[in-house]
């Protein structure tokens, strides 16, 4: 069970239709993939996804250097490995680029650990349930025309989603933004009543946290009662090992949690957490996987295969690999 070999690859995965997010055009999802093999033949993989090429190569180099420090360690000792990597990167951490470099390695270790023990991650992490409600997030960008937005919202509603994530901000002024929201609401139908209930109650739950990196940042946010629902980004926090600590911290404050993108991983984590409320279904890695899980009637079920239950499409992987 000792780690024998680690490889780190960079993949440029084209998107089907380019879109604008955070003011920039997204035409590819950049992946940094860690693949781990142990002395007894167990293998695991993990990755992070960025929307642009900026700093992908420094993250890759950092992951390679950190991976070298894990050779010879027991792959089941995820906590020891995480602490070793954070100690090695203390001059550039905590958080930031260091966590992005640690995350694919940490996820890969947990995947291998699940395979060795013959258990899916959600059960290895506690097994509270095996499924999580999901809201639709893809193809709802503010760069879409009203007709495109309406078609997308209508399709999501037809697929069984009870909620969608709508981006606003392209239009100038609240009235134009309200019109965009109305277009999506009308297209989705009366079954998606979030906007109506918000307008009636004028008591808007505050969500946040997807841009936080450390346990300390989450503790300060939770102690200040700054959010009603905490959103955890698996890549920013540095992988599964710290994610579960943040989830437990939120539970101690009686705060529900959600996961930011990466539904194929977050379904396991949120299913294992008693305070896991809902996940964002934003699949960015379908093209390099053989078996991206998909929601049924707005509910995503975790694969019951050992580890995270995903497998790489090696031919697609080779086509997308750029470093």
Steps between C-alpha positions, in 0.01 A plus 500: 500500500801727476497766229738387228436737211325833440445672166358848447353599161344816358189461284330761286142379468301702241147606588218428259387863486722786614345735755587801715555459875642761736553730205717265295440254220517133596578264213673222697510347845861458611567196716799414717475124553686295761526123452634288786611136494589300809744214551216247506347624175223727628442813295318824563458830322381848579499838329423868524328703228571861404313710243815657357863412434633763741725343768412145393863414436629637834229298675611194303864543595406551864290181493791308350739617771248428776429158347867407525478546878223238519698214347533220755208617715204276579220610268246457781671767710328794335524728804874447536548563128294821506693635797830410333405685184379811682820504706709475182313796351478717809689783331224540238201394710264445653240511227551642154706317245620252764150361558434472128818292470417279799138428402557259206749298705271483802200395287712234329608360838141476621402329173775241543411455868138428408606245240732324745221476757235414244275792597360804317612831641161601638499185716867531591425853623203396713223393267215723620320438168595425140330787316472879502247742349655704220432832336582570136786738432622435145393705196352783707768761428428872480652498151198306368225675309155497655389230256803284583448554872132408477579181308762399754275567800218308332729202438621496861144505631402219263794296631352513850708771668314694770745791497744670265796735551439818303783742424417871493712806439521540123220753488531848642248575771272286717200510267690337214642238735151431631384450143775239443391321818138511387592344166663205677216467750229501237684249284565265790134506604317532826677200658809716563359742752816636659464854367136517594566385855787745536282785386223397739716446804770764451721276712784396271734226626861605456738248348874533464835341561596371156795742493630408846809283531572413864338355808575826682320707236194276527511514882503879494217509248286256697565666834389831348176330381583647159334222299188287527639238263875447463632413155818293496731488199687168507792634299550823692492337843767251390314173455285255693711494818431864598153504337362255757635713786329810366176305456517387863573855612194624314290226657612613846364845413175346369577620149405305189761458228515478123778419254638731234519324159684161473174304554671166429703546820260710704223243475708269722597771746156653537332160521729410790431825689180524710485872422556454126208683341540526124768491230567704191477284191765655279680215318830619358679168459250287310719490189787319676287262708321182401233531765411850616202458736184683393202611710167324469202725577736751657676250728859382454592156634859414590657209310517190719833395352810522722670837532330787320372247246622689194714368217701692244437481128863435407459590133338835584761551771781456248336741254461771765839459667724800439765459769 
